[in-house]
């Protein structure tokens, strides 16, 4: 199973882009999303940007993921 997480485009170099996901930078191909711009949020998989995501939707997804991680961490610490 794959988890689609929005990543922010921070650099574009030809048909490649660098995306930022919580401080982790990855190079991805932009061949499937040729109209990509700096600051866009994209869903990536296997080294490819698959499609753009609206910034508000990207932030909502990232907030929800952070909340899920915090909940799991809290739950694990209560079990100890």
N, C-alpha and C positions, 0 to 999 in steps of 0.2 A: 504494500500500500504506500502511496506517495502522499505527502502533505504539501499542498501548494501554499507557499508563503510569499507575499509580495516583497520585492527587493527594489531599492532605489537606484536608478542609473546615475552614476557619478562621473563617468568618463566614457567617451565614444571615440573609437579609433578605427575608421573604416567600417568593416562589417563585424567588428567586435565591440563589446561594451564591458565596462567594469561596473558591477552592481554591489551595493552595500546592504548587508542583511545583519543588522545589529552589531556592526563593527567588523564583520567578516566580509572581505572583498573577494569576489569571484569574477572571472572572465566568462562572458557568455557570447554566443553568436547572435547577431541581430538579423540574420537572413529571413526569419519568419515574421519579423516586426520591423520593416524597413523605415517606417516613419517615427522611429524612436527619438526622443530628445532628452537632453540632460534634465534631471529632476523627475522624469517619468517613473512610475512604479510598474514593474513587470512581474509576471509569473514566469519562473524558469524551471526547466527540467532537463537533466542530462546535458548541461552546457549550452542550452538554447533558451533565449527569451521566446516565450510562446505567445503572449499577448499582453497588451497594456491594461492596467487597472487604474480606475479613478483614485486620486489621492485620498479622498475621504473614505472610500471603501478599503483601501490599503491600510490606512491608519486604524479603522475599526477592526479589521482582521488582526493586525499586529497587537492591538490592545487586548483583544479576546485571547490570543495566544499567550500573552504575558500573564493574564489573569489565570489561565489554565495552569501554567507552569507554577505560579505562586500558590495556587490551591493544592496542587500535588505536593509541592515542597512542604507546605504547612501540614498537610495530612501525614506525610512521612515523618515529620519531626514530632508530631503528636503520638505516633505509634512507638517511638523510642522510649 
